[in-house]
Amino acid sequence: MAEAGREDPTGWFERLYAQASRGAATVPWDRGVPSVLLVEWAEREQVDGAGRTAIVVGAGYGRDSEFVAGLGFRTTAFDISPTAVRDTRERFPDTTVDYVAANLLDLPPTWLGGFDLVVEDMTVQSLPESLRSEATRAVASLVAPNGTLVVVAAARDEDQHVDGPPWPLTPSQVEAFAAGGLERLDVERIPDAVDPEVHRWLGLFTRHTSPASAEGVGG
Ligand SMILES: C[S@@+](CC[C@H](N)C(=O)[O-])C[C@H]1O[C@@H](n2cnc3c(N)ncnc32)[C@H](O)[C@@H]1O
């Protein structure tokens, strides 16, 4: 997997999901429950998605998108792997989420600036660093005026070398989501509850249209 991730940065995901679909592999990030950091943020902010739109980037098997839809958002979720999209629809036959196969690096133009909530959980870190700034800007481009971007990612120090995938985000790489008109609201580096050696980022960004209209997605 590691070698494939370096040599074929996006193609190996479909091969992995196709193998998993045949029972010939397991997908390491198939956890079945939403990100704890995403859930805690939504509870803290009392997020109410009624009448608002959300998109989940690199949605995998839909753990975060089903949670986001449960908050009331009209939710789109996309992944580069058509097999992941198909198998996720099968997992949630009654879902309200619109699961779509799409490439973060070649987004449908109609999505740009179109979502009140954008959730990015571990997709950018799964792409090699040569694609990092392009992927980061693409995530930011989805946020609507007054919308909120939530970034969850593994963290590493600025000078720490890793042989990915994944390639956890450095402080400057998480701060870089404040791109293309987005502003940083908060970036926290949070130790894992079980293994304090492991840290994660929770990054919050918004696209203010004017100081008077800035409100985010909280209730
Ligand atoms: C580490 S997994 C995380 C999945 C999910 N976000 C989660 O937390 O369970 C990264 C996901 O991003 C998807 N992905 C990778 N590159 C992508 C791209 N360029 N466009 C859309 N999805 C992509 C992969 O297929 C995979 O499902």
The ligand as an ORCA input file, in Angstrom:
! r2SCAN-3c Opt
* xyz 0 1
  C      -7.596      8.038      4.549
  S      -9.084      7.873      3.662
  C     -10.240      8.754      4.718
  C     -11.679      8.428      4.395
  C     -12.718      9.195      5.227
  N     -12.541     10.617      5.114
  C     -12.694      8.754      6.663
  O     -12.316      9.564      7.523
  O     -13.064      7.607      6.922
  C      -8.882      8.990      2.283
  C     -10.041      8.934      1.319
  O      -9.858      9.933      0.340
  C     -10.188      9.399     -0.931
  N      -9.441     10.196     -1.924
  C      -8.108     10.189     -2.141
  N      -7.775     11.048     -3.111
  C      -8.930     11.622     -3.506
  C      -9.240     12.599     -4.483
  N      -8.274     13.149     -5.249
  N     -10.517     12.965     -4.646
  C     -11.501     12.403     -3.871
  N     -11.272     11.476     -2.939
  C      -9.991     11.086     -2.746
  C      -9.793      7.947     -0.854
  O     -10.416      7.130     -1.812
  C     -10.172      7.614      0.586
  O     -11.502      7.171      0.666
*
